[in-house]
Amino acid sequence: MGKKRDDLIGQTGSYTRTFTIIDAHDGEGFGGKPAPVQIRISNNMGETFWTELDDDISLD
């Protein structure tokens, strides 16, 4: 293994994954108030999970 890069520890960033929405439901907040749409996604890393459809997710 190469030299440890302490200068990178703690840095933040973002990366792109390809995903497919495999299920979706209107969100329902406390007291029946609207909430973000909940989507279940399967990504190109073989992971499947639920998340909110928000501004961090870009659809083609």
Buried (B, 14 or more C-beta within 10 A) or exposed (E): EEEEEEEEEEEEEEEEEEBEEEEEEEEEEEEEEEEEBBBBBBEEEEEEEEBEBEEEEEEE
